[in-house]
Amino acid sequence: MCHNCVAGSSSGASRRSFARFLAAGAGLTVLAACTPEAPVAEAPSSSAPIPTITSEYTTPSPAAVESTTAAAEPPAQVPVPPSAAASLPGQFSLTDPASPWVVVNKHRPLSPADYAPADLVQPSVQLAASGEAALLNSTTAAAAEAMFAAAAREGMVMVLASGYRSYGTQVVTYNGYVAARGQADADTASARPGYSEHQAGWAFDIADGGGVCGFQPCFADQPAAVWAKANGHRFGFVVRYPWMFHPVTGYYYEPWHLRYIGVEAATDMVGRGINTVEEYFGVEAAPGYP
């Protein structure tokens, strides 16, 4: 859907148009790779429940979004680009979950599926999460501490809203969606177990501390999100699911979801104007599960 729409000033206009569309009450459940999921009756005893936003994605429906942008749809098959990262001196695995370059999407599950980082730690940042959701792998945690500190020095209030999510938590979460909605609809709202970046500890969600537009597209216009998008690469982070690139990433816009790929790669990716990890690392688009 409008594969090349996220560039320069057009993204701000697009967001404003989308905000007006939301206000009209058209109805959407946004695809959420990382959004704290709907509450479930039984969560693993070793894990704190993922925080829930009760107003999460009630407008507009995927069908409504599709109908308003049909003329701007990209080809069904998005070409696989060459890897831009190949020019970097340091190379990392795209499949090893312990690698900062691992690409996790609907075509590329973690292996093993129940992978858990061996170095989970709680970063020294302001938290709006507890239990496992307050953890990151040690590399991501150190980078997050540096980024949050820099944001604070510039007057930005930024909090960690959701970090690590175990395979067991994702099983319960996803199965809860399937039971409530059926699998087809569940796949538009929750990552299948073993297919979530959060499980590898390389990704986390941010909020502004006040709950303004929490886990909603309008968060993109909040100071914390604006600052993170403009400065995250300095600390190794990119916005993993950018505006209107869901035909590539498989998920709608999530301005709160940051992914660590390392300072060199993140800076190169932003400098080249490449919007998605799939395109940067030269892997196929993953709009849906095979």
Number of C-alpha atoms within 10 A of each C-alpha: 20 17 17 13 14 19 12 9 8 11 15 15 11 15 19 14 12 16 13 11 17 19 12 11 12 15 18 17 17 25 22 22 27 27 26 22 23 18 17 15 8 11 17 13 9 11 15 16 24 27 17 14 17 10 11 18 19 15 19 19 17 16 12 14 18 13 10 10 11 11 10 13 13 15 11 9 12 15 13 14 14 12 14 16 21 12 10 10 7 9 12 13 12 17 16 15 24 20 15 22 22 22 22 24 25 22 18 19 19 24 13 10 14 14 15 19 17 11 12 19 19 19 19 13 18 16 19 19 18 18 16 21 27 24 24 28 23 18 16 26 24 17 20 24 16 15 22 23 18 14 19 12 10 10 11 19 17 25 19 24 27 29 33 30 30 24 21 17 24 24 16 18 26 22 19 20 22 17 10 11 13 12 16 10 14 20 20 19 24 28 24 21 22 25 24 26 26 26 30 30 31 27 27 28 24 23 26 21 17 11 12 12 17 23 27 19 20 18 21 24 15 15 17 24 24 16 16 25 19 12 17 26 26 17 24 22 28 31 26 24 26 23 26 20 24 21 21 29 26 21 28 22 23 25 28 31 28 26 26 26 25 20 17 16 26 25 20 18 22 18 10 11 13 16 22 21 27 21 22 22 21 18 19 17 24 21 19 16 12 7
